Amino acid sequence: MIQNLNGSGRRILTYPAVHPWEAIAPNTLLTLLITLAHEICDYRTKFFASNHQNAREVIRQIGVLLVFLEEVREGDAELPDSVILCFSELHLAFQKVRCLLEECTCDGARVWMLMKSERVANQFRVLMRAVSTALDVLPPGLVDATDEINRHVELVHRQARKSRFGVDPNDKRVLKVLVSVLKGFENGIVPDKDNVRRVLEYIGIRSWSLCHKELKFLDSETGLVSSSEENRELPELSSLMGFVCYARCVLFDVVDGEASRQSDNNSGSNGVLGGLNPDDFRCPISLEIMIDPVTIETGHTYDRSSILKWFRTGDSICPKTGSKLKNTELVPNLVMRKLTQQYCSENGIPFAEAGHRNRHVKSAALMESLAAEKAMKMVASFLFNMLAAGTKKEINKAAFEARLLTKTSIFNRSCLVEAGVIPNLLKLLLLADSWTQENAIAALLNLSKHSESKAVIMENGGLECIVDVLKKGIKMEARQHAAGTLFYLASVEEYRVLIGDNPEAIPALLELIKNGTDRGKKNSLVSIYGLLMHSGNHWRVIVAGAVPLLVNLLTNCDREDLVTDSLAILATLAEKSDGTIAILRHGALDSIVKVLNSSTSRLGKEYCVSLLLALCTNGGTVVVAVLVKNPSLIGSLYSLLTDGTSRAIKKAGAVIKVLHEYCERRSSGSMAPVLPQERYIHAW
């Protein structure tokens, strides 16, 4: 029932909607109640990191009631209304007890549950008093059960009301140690490892992987809290993130579990993302990646700022369906926001970093907690020392931790840059150890998203090291991370020039497009697109042989996002005559029109029509004559006038005008060149 861990957005220690049963057969209600009681009793074998005594007492008391309920079922007597009322109220209470027990035993939430041990104890007390209140309407002897069972039920009735369910003394002692460590962080005091270890061992965290689970849970909970108006818990959550992060980096020498084989999602999409179209993450109104996705009455999702602008114009209809809305309430789509965040992280979306608000929220959350801020700086200093003077094992572990820490937080990146880890990470790129090289380049990829990091990387000779990994990296994952790093470096005009001047950079990117994984192709495509923002790289990309590779992707690739990226590059190249010549020489017109006819991506269609317009502009009547003969083109262009983006509508109209003018000139016998650039076209 800890649904926030699997994406539904419910925060821990908050109950899902639980309603009393109405108009249900008494025997069915009794069966449901017995099933719930059995599920609760199954928690006898589970590990409780905190509130152990309270949980065991609750399970014991409900176990007694379970015996009573089963005897009632065996009696098969007609149940009076008062008994049905009692059972309905018990069913409500049992559902909440099961939720609370599940949260108390959840791997990942142990530190937080320890910190909230008093609140949890209070919830146990409230729930058991609800059980006692339900039993108030069950007078002794009303239900046919043995005297012994009735006495036990009466005992539970009294105990549930009178039991104090206070905080376990052992919980109090360990919580005091935890709080003292957090206070030490605030004062810049490096904690005693024994104290940190004492807390972790008490709540059963004895491995790196379990510690990592705690950090992932706290990170998820922070995102949920920061997206709500009730964010008083942010500093507390942030402090605990600092504590767990410090513990994971400093206490554990071995990275165990799944993380030791696949450290993060940079190397490929998971099953959920693999089933989604990239356009699913874009707002249907703006076509930009949704920063704050919200769902309206019709069930369709938009970015909050875009749909609010739509409503302000006086349109109270759904932009996608045209349906009249009874209300314009906006419901935050937390699942889509999490998926969008993950998609941007995995796919190097150009504008994701600048626009991704909750990344900045996480950074701000850390800054709200002095303990978290100081803890992260201690971690950064520790990792710097390990990278500079550690053993081979320690160096690799430090690179791996840097890779994880830089993935999710701007503040973490800033701390690591200030600690001076970048030069040491660059040195690791030259090592022959594939795992160390991959961790180092992945960390540098994440750091390159940080504005201050770009200059440090370039000033320390990073470009040559990164291009070397791009060209000769031991593992394909390292090469694709290198391509992604070049994309972020290319966001600076000065560095676009330097990357283009490196004779091996662009050819290595194209080699990855030709022979790399889909993730490698994606990183290389966006990197080349970024490099083309400098006009001097235009001819370099053409001479290196980009056009045939891109045209081949249009024809043979089944991933629409890669096709869209290829179209974006071709459209940019076609803006100049030499790009047009190269594209036409490789017979791309048919492929472009086929993509326009078949693509489900509005952005892809926009790039198609932009590309066609540029080819017409620079290619003249030779191109127009070919397009006019394609019977399906004009229909696709007209459909864009009603269903395309504003830019696509404008450019589709321009292409239609060119085609019509050509037909009019041909029918009138006047075949003067449609456009002066016709002289640039050669045989193709």
C-alpha positions in Angstrom: 0.0 0.0 0.0 3.0 2.4 -0.1 1.8 3.6 -3.4 4.2 6.6 -3.6 7.0 4.0 -4.1 5.4 2.7 -7.3 4.4 6.0 -8.8 0.8 6.8 -7.8 1.9 9.8 -5.8 0.5 8.9 -2.4 2.9 10.0 0.4 3.9 7.6 3.1 1.9 7.8 6.4 -1.1 9.1 4.6 -4.0 6.6 4.0 -5.6 6.0 0.6 -9.3 6.6 0.3 -11.0 4.0 2.5 -14.8 3.9 2.6 -17.3 1.9 4.6 -19.1 -0.9 2.9 -22.7 -0.1 2.0 -25.3 -2.5 0.8 -23.1 -5.5 1.0 -24.2 -9.0 2.2 -23.2 -9.6 5.8 -21.5 -12.9 5.0 -19.4 -11.2 2.3 -18.4 -8.4 4.7 -17.4 -11.0 7.3 -15.3 -12.9 4.7 -13.5 -9.7 3.7 -12.9 -8.8 7.3 -11.4 -12.3 8.0 -9.2 -11.9 4.9 -7.9 -8.6 6.1 -7.2 -10.0 9.6 -5.2 -12.8 8.1 -3.2 -10.4 6.1 -2.5 -8.4 9.2 -1.5 -11.5 11.1 1.0 -12.4 8.4 3.1 -9.4 9.5 4.2 -11.5 12.5 7.2 -12.7 10.5 8.2 -9.3 9.1 11.0 -7.1 10.3 10.0 -3.9 12.0 12.9 -1.4 12.0 11.0 0.8 14.6 7.8 0.6 16.6 8.4 -3.1 16.9 6.5 -3.5 20.2 3.5 -1.5 19.1 3.2 -3.4 15.9 3.4 -6.7 17.6 0.7 -5.7 20.1 -1.6 -4.6 17.4 -1.0 -7.9 15.5 -1.7 -9.9 18.6 -4.9 -8.1 19.4 -6.2 -8.5 15.8 -5.2 -12.1 15.9 -7.6 -12.6 18.9 -10.3 -10.9 16.9 -9.6 -13.2 14.0 -10.3 -16.3 16.0 -13.6 -14.7 17.1 -14.6 -13.7 13.5 -13.8 -17.2 12.2 -16.0 -18.7 14.9 -18.8 -16.4 14.0 -18.6 -17.5 10.4 -18.7 -21.2 11.4 -21.8 -20.5 13.5 -23.7 -19.5 10.3 -26.3 -17.5 12.4 -28.1 -14.4 11.1 -26.2 -11.3 12.1 -28.0 -8.5 13.9 -27.7 -4.9 12.5 -25.5 -3.9 15.4 -23.0 -6.6 14.6 -23.0 -5.6 10.9 -22.3 -2.1 12.0 -19.4 -3.3 14.2 -17.9 -5.4 11.4 -18.2 -2.5 8.9 -16.3 -0.2 11.3 -13.7 -2.9 12.0 -13.2 -3.3 8.2 -12.4 0.4 8.0 -9.9 0.2 10.8 -8.3 -3.0 9.6 -7.6 -1.5 6.2 -5.7 1.4 7.8 -3.9 -1.0 10.1 -2.7 -3.0 7.2 -1.5 0.1 5.4 0.4 1.2 8.5 2.0 -2.2 9.0 3.1 -2.3 5.4 4.7 1.1 5.7 6.5 0.1 8.9 8.0 -2.9 7.2 8.9 -1.3 3.9 12.5 -1.5 2.6 13.5 2.0 1.8 11.4 3.9 4.4 13.2 2.7 7.5 15.1 5.9 8.4 12.0 8.0 7.8 9.9 5.7 9.9 12.4 5.9 12.7 12.4 9.7 12.5 8.5 9.6 12.6 8.4 6.9 15.3 6.2 9.1 17.6 3.8 9.8 14.9 3.6 6.1 14.0 3.0 5.2 17.6 0.1 7.7 17.8 -1.4 6.2 14.6 -1.3 2.8 16.2 -3.1 4.2 19.2 -5.7 5.9 17.2 -6.5 2.9 15.0 -6.8 0.5 18.0 -9.1 2.9 19.7 -11.2 2.9 16.5 -11.3 -0.9 16.9 -12.4 -0.5 20.5 -15.1 1.9 19.5 -16.3 -0.5 16.9 -16.6 -3.2 19.6 -18.7 -0.9 21.7 -21.8 -2.0 19.8 -21.0 -5.7 20.3 -22.4 -6.6 23.8 -21.0 -9.8 25.3 -23.1 -12.8 24.3 -24.8 -11.1 21.3 -22.9 -13.3 18.9 -22.8 -17.1 19.3 -19.2 -17.8 20.4 -17.6 -19.7 23.3 -17.3 -18.0 26.6 -13.5 -18.1 26.3 -13.5 -16.4 23.0 -16.0 -13.8 24.2 -13.7 -13.1 27.2 -10.8 -12.6 24.9 -12.7 -10.2 22.7 -13.8 -8.2 25.8 -10.1 -8.1 26.9 -9.1 -6.8 23.5 -11.9 -4.3 23.7 -10.4 -2.9 27.0 -6.8 -3.1 26.0 -7.4 -1.4 22.6 -8.9 1.6 24.5 -6.4 1.7 27.4 -3.1 0.7 25.7 -0.7 3.7 25.5 1.2 2.6 22.4 4.1 4.9 23.3 7.4 5.3 21.5 9.7 2.3 22.0 12.6 3.2 24.4 15.1 1.6 22.0 13.7 3.8 19.2 14.2 6.8 21.4 17.8 6.0 22.1 18.7 5.5 18.5 16.7 8.5 17.3 18.7 10.6 19.7 21.9 9.4 18.1 20.6 10.2 14.7 19.5 13.7 15.7 23.0 14.3 17.2 24.6 13.3 13.9 22.4 15.7 12.1 23.2 18.5 14.5 26.9 17.7 14.0 26.4 18.1 10.3 24.9 21.5 10.8 28.0 22.6 12.8 30.4 21.2 10.3 31.5 18.3 12.5 32.4 15.1 10.7 30.4 12.3 12.5 31.8 9.4 14.3 31.4 6.4 12.0 30.4 4.2 14.9 27.4 6.5 15.6 26.3 6.4 11.9 26.8 2.6 11.8 24.8 2.2 15.1 21.8 3.9 13.5 22.0 1.9 10.3 22.4 -1.5 12.1 19.5 -0.8 14.4 17.1 -0.3 11.5 18.6 -3.3 9.6 20.6 -1.5 6.9 23.8 -3.5 6.5 24.6 -3.2 2.8 25.1 -0.5 0.2 22.0 -1.6 -1.7 19.7 -1.2 1.3 21.2 2.2 2.0 20.6 3.2 -1.7 17.0 2.2 -1.3 16.6 4.5 1.6 18.1 7.4 -0.5 15.8 6.7 -3.4 12.7 6.6 -1.1 13.7 9.9 0.5 14.3 11.5 -2.9 10.9 10.3 -4.1 9.2 11.6 -0.9 11.0 14.9 -1.3 9.6 15.3 -4.8 6.0 14.6 -3.5 6.3 17.0 -0.6 7.8 19.8 -2.7 5.0 19.5 -5.2 2.4 20.1 -2.5 1.5 23.1 -0.5 2.3 21.3 2.7 6.1 21.3 2.5 7.0 21.7 6.2 8.8 18.3 6.1 11.2 19.3 3.4 14.1 20.3 5.7 13.7 17.1 7.7 13.6 14.9 4.6 16.6 16.8 3.2 18.6 16.3 6.4 17.9 12.6 6.3 19.0 12.5 2.6 22.2 14.1 3.7 22.7 11.5 6.4 21.9 8.5 4.2 24.0 9.8 1.4 27.0 10.3 3.7 26.5 6.8 5.2 26.3 5.2 1.7 29.5 6.8 0.5 31.6 6.5 3.6 30.6 3.3 5.4 30.2 0.8 2.5 33.2 -0.4 0.5 31.3 -2.8 -1.7 28.5 -1.9 -4.1 26.2 -4.9 -4.0 22.9 -5.8 -5.7 21.6 -4.7 -9.1 23.4 -1.4 -8.9 26.8 -3.2 -9.2 25.7 -4.3 -12.7 23.7 -1.3 -13.9 24.3 1.9 -12.0 21.6 4.0 -13.4 19.3 4.4 -16.4 21.6 6.2 -18.7 22.4 3.1 -20.6 18.9 2.3 -21.7 15.2 2.8 -21.2 13.2 0.7 -18.8 10.1 -1.3 -19.7 7.7 1.5 -18.9 9.5 4.2 -20.9 10.1 1.7 -23.7 6.4 1.5 -24.3 5.8 5.3 -24.5 6.0 7.5 -27.6 8.4 10.5 -27.1 5.5 12.8 -28.0 3.7 11.6 -24.9 6.0 13.8 -22.8 5.3 16.9 -24.8 2.4 19.3 -24.1 -0.1 19.0 -27.0 -0.4 22.8 -27.0 3.2 24.0 -26.9 4.9 20.8 -28.1 7.6 21.4 -25.4 8.5 18.8 -22.7 6.0 19.2 -19.9 7.5 20.8 -16.8 4.3 20.6 -14.7 1.9 18.2 -16.3 -1.7 18.5 -15.2 -4.9 16.6 -16.2 -8.2 18.3 -17.1 -11.7 17.0 -16.9 -11.5 15.0 -20.2 -8.5 13.0 -19.0 -6.0 14.7 -21.3 -2.7 16.0 -19.9 -1.1 19.4 -20.6 1.6 21.5 -19.2 0.1 23.8 -16.6 1.4 27.1 -18.1 0.1 26.2 -21.5 -3.4 25.1 -20.5 -3.8 28.2 -18.2 -2.9 30.4 -21.2 -5.5 28.5 -23.2 -8.2 29.1 -20.6 -7.3 32.8 -20.2 -8.3 33.3 -23.9 -11.8 32.4 -22.9 -11.7 28.8 -24.3 -13.3 26.5 -21.9 -12.9 23.5 -24.2 -10.4 20.6 -24.3 -7.8 21.5 -26.9 -7.4 17.9 -28.1 -11.1 16.8 -28.1 -12.9 20.1 -28.5 -15.3 19.0 -25.7 -16.9 21.7 -23.6 -15.6 21.6 -20.1 -18.0 21.8 -17.1 -15.0 22.9 -14.9 -11.4 23.9 -15.5 -9.9 22.2 -12.5 -6.3 21.1 -13.0 -5.2 17.9 -11.3 -1.4 17.4 -11.0 -0.3 14.3 -12.9 2.5 13.1 -10.6 3.0 9.9 -12.5 3.6 11.7 -15.8 5.9 14.1 -14.1 8.1 11.3 -12.7 8.1 9.5 -16.1 9.0 12.8 -17.9 11.8 13.4 -15.5 13.2 9.9 -16.1 12.7 10.2 -19.9 14.7 13.5 -19.9 17.4 12.0 -17.8 17.8 9.0 -20.1 17.5 10.7 -23.4 19.5 13.9 -23.0 16.6 16.2 -24.0 18.2 19.5 -24.9 15.9 21.8 -22.9 15.1 19.4 -20.1 17.8 20.7 -17.8 16.9 24.4 -18.2 13.2 23.9 -17.8 13.0 21.0 -15.4 11.6 22.8 -12.4 11.7 20.0 -9.9 15.4 19.6 -10.3 15.7 23.1 -8.9 13.2 22.3 -6.3 15.4 19.4 -5.1 18.4 21.7 -5.1 16.4 24.3 -3.1 15.3 21.6 -0.7 18.8 20.7 0.1 19.7 24.3 0.7 16.8 24.6 3.1 18.5 22.0 5.3 21.9 23.1 6.7 22.6 19.6 7.8 22.1 18.3 4.2 24.3 21.0 2.8 27.2 20.4 5.1 26.8 16.6 4.7 27.0 16.8 1.0 30.1 19.0 1.2 31.7 16.4 3.5 30.8 13.7 0.9 32.3 15.7 -1.9 35.5 16.2 0.1 35.6 12.4 0.9 35.2 11.5 -2.8 37.9 13.9 -3.8 40.4 12.3 -1.4 39.4 8.8 -2.6 39.8 9.8 -6.3 43.1 11.5 -5.6 44.8 9.0 -3.4 42.7 5.9 -3.0 43.3 2.3 -3.9 42.0 1.0 -7.3 38.9 -0.3 -5.5 38.3 2.9 -3.7 38.8 5.0 -6.8 36.3 3.0 -8.7 33.8 3.2 -5.9 34.3 7.0 -5.6 33.7 7.4 -9.4 30.6 5.3 -9.1 29.3 7.5 -6.2 30.1 10.6 -8.2 28.1 9.2 -11.1 25.0 8.6 -8.9 25.2 11.9 -7.0 25.6 14.0 -10.1 22.7 12.4 -11.8 19.8 13.9 -9.7 20.9 17.1 -8.1 22.3 20.5 -9.2 23.5 21.1 -5.7 25.4 17.8 -5.6 27.1 18.8 -8.9 28.0 22.2 -7.5 29.6 20.6 -4.4 31.7 18.1 -6.4 32.9 20.8 -8.7 33.9 23.0 -5.8 35.7 20.0 -4.2 37.8 19.7 -7.4 36.8 16.2 -8.6 36.7 17.0 -12.3 40.5 16.8 -13.0 40.7 13.4 -11.2 37.7 12.1 -13.2 39.3 13.1 -16.4 42.4 11.2 -15.5 40.3 8.1 -15.0 39.2 8.2 -18.7 42.7 7.2 -19.7 42.7 4.0 -17.6 42.2 0.6 -19.1 39.6 -0.5 -16.6 36.2 -0.5 -18.4 34.0 -0.1 -15.3 36.1 2.8 -14.0 36.1 4.5 -17.4 32.4 4.2 -17.7 31.7 5.5 -14.2 34.0 8.5 -14.8 32.6 9.5 -18.1 29.0 9.1 -16.8 29.9 11.4 -13.9 31.4 13.9 -16.3 28.2 13.7 -18.5 26.1 14.7 -15.5 28.6 17.4 -14.4 28.6 18.9 -17.9 25.0 19.8 -17.3 26.2 22.3 -14.7 27.2 25.7 -16.0 30.4 26.0 -14.0 31.6 22.5 -14.8 31.9 23.1 -18.6 34.7 25.6 -18.2 36.5 23.3 -15.7 36.3 20.4 -18.1 37.6 22.3 -21.0 40.4 24.1 -19.1 41.7 20.8 -17.9 42.1 19.3 -21.3 38.8 17.4 -21.1 37.8 17.7 -24.7 40.6 15.5 -25.9 40.0 12.9 -23.2 36.2 12.8 -24.0 36.7 12.6 -27.7 39.2 9.7 -27.1 36.5 7.8 -25.1 34.0 8.6 -27.8 36.2 7.1 -30.4 37.9 4.2 -28.5 35.9 3.7 -25.3 36.3 0.2 -23.9 32.5 -0.2 -23.6 29.8 1.1 -25.8 28.1 2.7 -22.8 31.2 4.8 -22.2 31.1 6.0 -25.8 27.5 7.0 -25.7 28.1 8.9 -22.4 31.0 10.7 -24.1 28.6 11.7 -27.0 26.1 13.1 -24.4 28.9 15.0 -22.7 29.8 16.7 -26.0 26.2 17.8 -26.4 26.2 19.7 -23.1 29.6 21.2 -23.8 28.3 22.3 -27.2 25.7 24.5 -25.5 28.5 27.1 -25.1 29.3 28.9 -28.4 33.0 28.9 -27.8 33.1 25.2 -27.2 31.1 24.4 -30.3 34.0 26.0 -32.2 36.6 24.0 -30.3 34.7 20.7 -30.7 34.3 21.3 -34.4 38.0 22.1 -34.7 38.9 18.8 -33.2 39.4 16.6 -36.3 38.2 13.4 -34.6 35.0 14.7 -32.8 32.4 14.8 -35.6 33.6 11.6 -37.4 33.5 9.8 -34.0 29.9 11.0 -33.5 28.9 9.8 -36.9 30.6 6.4 -36.3 28.4 6.1 -33.2 25.3 6.9 -35.3 26.3 4.2 -37.7 27.3 1.4 -35.3 26.1 2.4 -31.9 23.1 1.5 -29.7 19.9 3.5 -30.0 21.0 5.4 -26.9 24.4 6.1 -28.6 22.6 7.2 -31.8 20.4 9.5 -29.8 23.3 11.2 -27.9 25.3 11.6 -31.1 22.3 13.1 -33.0 21.6 15.7 -30.4 25.3 16.5 -30.2 25.6 17.1 -33.9 22.4 19.2 -33.8 24.0 21.4 -31.1 27.3 21.7 -33.0 25.4 23.0 -36.1 24.4 26.1 -34.1 27.9 27.2 -35.1 27.9 27.9 -38.8 31.5 26.8 -39.2 30.6 23.3 -38.4 28.1 23.0 -41.2 30.5 21.9 -43.9 32.4 19.7 -41.4 29.3 17.7 -40.8 28.6 17.3 -44.5 32.2 16.4 -45.4 32.3 13.8 -42.6 29.5 11.9 -44.3 26.5 12.8 -42.1 23.9 13.0 -44.9 23.8 9.3 -46.1 23.7 8.1 -42.5 20.8 10.4 -41.7 18.9 9.5 -44.8 19.4 5.8 -43.9 17.9 6.4 -40.5 14.8 8.0 -42.2 14.4 4.8 -44.2 15.4 2.0 -41.8 14.9 3.2 -38.2 11.8 2.2 -36.3 12.4 4.7 -33.5 10.4 7.8 -34.2 12.5 10.0 -31.9 15.7 9.1 -33.8 13.9 9.8 -37.1 12.8 13.2 -35.7 16.3 14.1 -34.6 17.6 13.1 -38.1 15.0 15.3 -39.7 16.0 18.2 -37.5 19.7 17.9 -38.6 18.8 17.5 -42.2 16.5 20.6 -42.1 19.4 22.6 -40.6 21.8 21.4 -43.3 19.3 22.1 -46.0 19.2 25.8 -45.1 22.5 26.2 -47.1 23.0 25.2 -50.7 25.8 22.7 -50.1 23.5 20.9 -47.6 20.7 20.8 -50.1 23.0 19.4 -52.8 24.2 16.6 -50.4 20.6 15.7 -49.4 19.3 15.6 -53.0 22.4 13.7 -54.1 21.4 10.8 -51.8 17.9 10.6 -53.0 16.2 11.8 -49.8 13.0 13.3 -51.2 11.0 10.1 -51.3 12.0 9.2 -47.8 11.1 12.6 -46.4 7.7 12.5 -48.0 7.1 9.0 -46.7 7.9 10.1 -43.1 5.6 13.1 -43.5 2.8 10.8 -44.6 3.3 8.2 -41.9 4.7 10.0 -38.8 2.6 10.3 -35.7 4.9 12.9 -34.3 3.7 16.5 -34.7 7.3 17.7 -34.2 8.6 15.2 -36.8 6.0 16.5 -39.3 7.1 20.0 -38.6 10.8 19.2 -39.4 9.7 17.3 -42.5 7.8 20.4 -43.9 10.7 22.7 -42.9 13.1 20.4 -44.7 10.9 20.3 -47.8 10.6 24.1 -47.8 14.4 24.5 -47.6 15.0 22.0 -50.4 12.5 23.9 -52.6 14.1 27.2 -51.7 17.6 26.0 -52.5 16.7 23.4 -55.1 14.4 25.3 -57.4 12.2 23.7 -60.1 14.1 20.4 -60.1 12.9 19.7 -56.5 9.5 21.2 -57.1 8.9 19.1 -60.2 9.6 15.9 -58.3 7.4 16.9 -55.4 4.5 17.8 -57.6 4.5 14.3 -59.0 3.9 12.7 -55.6 0.2 12.2 -55.2 0.2 11.9 -51.5 2.2 15.0 -50.6 -0.5 17.6 -51.1 -2.9 15.8 -48.9 -0.4 15.6 -46.1 0.4 19.3 -46.4 -3.2 20.3 -46.3 -3.8 18.1 -43.2 -1.0 20.1 -41.5 -2.9 23.3 -42.0 -5.6 22.0 -39.6 -3.6 19.7 -37.4 0.0 21.0 -37.3 1.9 23.3 -35.0 1.9 27.0 -35.8 5.3 26.7 -37.4 4.2 23.7 -39.4 1.1 25.5 -40.6 3.1 28.4 -41.8 5.7 26.3 -43.6 3.2 23.9 -45.1 1.3 26.9 -46.5 4.6 28.1 -48.1 5.3 24.7 -49.7 1.7 24.5 -51.0 2.1 27.9 -52.5 5.4 26.9 -54.3 3.7 23.8 -55.7 0.7 25.7 -56.9 2.8 28.4 -58.5 4.8 25.7 -60.3 1.7 24.1 -61.6 0.3 27.4 -62.8 3.5 28.3 -64.6 3.7 24.9 -66.3 0.1 25.1 -67.4 0.6 28.6 -68.8 3.7 27.5 -70.6 5.9 29.9 -68.6 8.6 27.9 -67.0 10.9 30.6 -65.6 12.7 29.3 -62.5 10.5 29.3 -59.5 13.5 30.2 -57.4 16.9 31.6 -58.3 18.8 28.9 -56.4 18.0 26.3 -59.1 21.5 26.8 -60.5 23.0 25.0 -57.5 21.3 21.7 -58.3 23.5 19.0 -59.9 22.7 15.4 -60.9 21.3 13.3 -58.1 
